Amino acid sequence: MKIAVINFSGNVGKTTIARHLLAPRFKKAEIVSVESANADEQETDALRGRDFAHLQQYMLASDDLIVDIGASNVEDLLTLMRKFRGSHEDFDYYLIPAVPDGKQQRDTARTANDLSKMGVPASKIKIVLNRAVDGDELDKQFSQLLGFFADHPVATINLAACMTDNEIYQRVKHDGRSINDLAADKTDYKALIAKAKDQAEKIELADKLAVKRLASGVMPELDACYEALALK
């Protein structure tokens, strides 16, 4: 299965969804990031026709692939897809993360609409409601987006495909392990804390235990979100 994680907006959780929601549930999946290159802190156009051709070749030769598309490259990617006619069909699904902020909701709607105009059916465009405030009603947090899709059914949106705001995602941002890996950690940190010789070591071990507990706590939500997306 080939999945694109895409949104015109940045800071909506594309990499989090690719790394922590999708990859652990596709055991052999590889994540490919499409990002702008930086030279002297100035963004350059990294995604050109030849790059897209190589991406297509790699996708067609792969069984399971998750493509994390940086916001600065989305416009270029869609333009190239129009040039390489029919290339949008290489992806089985397009996942668009949405967050409650108004601008990001508008960009999410625009992303889905542009994919639809290209010929991607609504059944292949899935919305993931991300960073929802736990306890607040989803239809209020995402009212702008839900209203758009009610009038323009260009994507599939299921309120159960939801990830609440959780500090675990920031805490593992620069950790090489997935949330699944952290939740499955069998280390007895309480025993290690009891044996630790100094306060600094105790604090470090306690922090690792806290991360493990946060990871374990968010796993049921990730499982439910993935199930609600109905990726087949």
FENZICOR-V161235 format. One record per residue. N is the residue number from 1. RES is the residue in one letter. OMEGA is omega in whole degrees, 0 to 359 (* if undefined). BURIAL is b if it has 9 or more other C-alpha atoms within 8 Angstrom, else e. Layout:
BEGIN
N RES OMEGA BURIAL
N RES OMEGA BURIAL
END
This chain:
BEGIN
1 M 178 e
2 K 184 b
3 I 173 b
4 A 174 b
5 V 197 b
6 I 172 b
7 N 176 b
8 F 180 b
9 S 169 b
10 G 175 b
11 N 175 e
12 V 176 b
13 G 180 b
14 K 182 b
15 T 177 e
16 T 181 b
17 I 178 b
18 A 188 b
19 R 189 b
20 H 179 b
21 L 188 b
22 L 189 b
23 A 181 b
24 P 182 b
25 R 168 e
26 F 192 e
27 K 182 e
28 K 184 e
29 A 175 b
30 E 176 e
31 I 175 b
32 V 180 e
33 S 176 e
34 V 184 b
35 E 173 b
36 S 175 b
37 A 178 e
38 N 176 e
39 A 183 e
40 D 177 e
41 E 176 e
42 Q 179 e
43 E 174 e
44 T 179 e
45 D 184 e
46 A 186 b
47 L 179 b
48 R 184 b
49 G 181 e
50 R 178 e
51 D 180 b
52 F 177 b
53 A 178 e
54 H 178 e
55 L 178 e
56 Q 180 b
57 Q 181 e
58 Y 179 e
59 M 183 b
60 L 180 e
61 A 183 e
62 S 177 e
63 D 181 b
64 D 184 b
65 L 175 b
66 I 182 b
67 V 181 b
68 D 188 b
69 I 179 b
70 G 184 b
71 A 182 b
72 S 181 b
73 N 185 b
74 V 181 b
75 E 179 e
76 D 182 b
77 L 181 b
78 L 177 b
79 T 180 e
80 L 177 b
81 M 178 b
82 R 179 b
83 K 177 e
84 F 190 e
85 R 180 e
86 G 183 e
87 S 179 b
88 H 180 b
89 E 179 e
90 D 176 b
91 F 176 b
92 D 180 b
93 Y 170 b
94 Y 177 b
95 L 180 b
96 I 176 b
97 P 177 b
98 A 175 b
99 V 187 b
100 P 182 b
101 D 186 e
102 G 182 e
103 K 181 e
104 Q 176 b
105 Q 178 b
106 R 178 b
107 D 177 b
108 T 178 b
109 A 180 b
110 R 179 b
111 T 180 b
112 A 182 b
113 N 180 b
114 D 177 e
115 L 179 b
116 S 179 b
117 K 179 e
118 M 180 e
119 G 178 e
120 V 181 b
121 P 182 b
122 A 181 b
123 S 181 e
124 K 178 b
125 I 185 b
126 K 179 b
127 I 173 b
128 V 178 b
129 L 188 b
130 N 179 b
131 R 175 b
132 A 178 b
133 V 182 e
134 D 178 e
135 G 177 e
136 D 183 e
137 E 183 e
138 L 182 b
139 D 175 e
140 K 180 e
141 Q 184 b
142 F 185 b
143 S 181 b
144 Q 182 b
145 L 180 b
146 L 178 b
147 G 179 e
148 F 183 b
149 F 174 b
150 A 179 e
151 D 183 e
152 H 185 e
153 P 184 b
154 V 181 b
155 A 177 b
156 T 180 b
157 I 181 e
158 N 183 e
159 L 179 e
160 A 176 e
161 A 192 b
162 C 174 b
163 M 181 b
164 T 178 b
165 D 185 b
166 N 183 e
167 E 182 e
168 I 184 b
169 Y 175 e
170 Q 184 e
171 R 180 b
172 V 185 b
173 K 183 e
174 H 178 e
175 D 181 e
176 G 183 e
177 R 175 e
178 S 176 b
179 I 176 b
180 N 179 b
181 D 181 e
182 L 180 b
183 A 182 b
184 A 180 e
185 D 183 e
186 K 182 e
187 T 177 e
188 D 185 e
189 Y 179 b
190 K 177 e
191 A 179 e
192 L 178 b
193 I 180 b
194 A 182 e
195 K 184 e
196 A 186 b
197 K 181 e
198 D 185 e
199 Q 182 e
200 A 179 e
201 E 179 b
202 K 181 b
203 I 179 e
204 E 179 e
205 L 179 b
206 A 178 b
207 D 178 e
208 K 178 b
209 L 179 b
210 A 178 e
211 V 178 b
212 K 180 b
213 R 177 b
214 L 179 b
215 A 179 b
216 S 182 b
217 G 183 e
218 V 183 e
219 M 179 b
220 P 179 e
221 E 179 b
222 L 178 b
223 D 181 b
224 A 179 b
225 C 180 b
226 Y 180 b
227 E 182 b
228 A 179 b
229 L 176 b
230 A 178 e
231 L 184 e
232 K * e
END
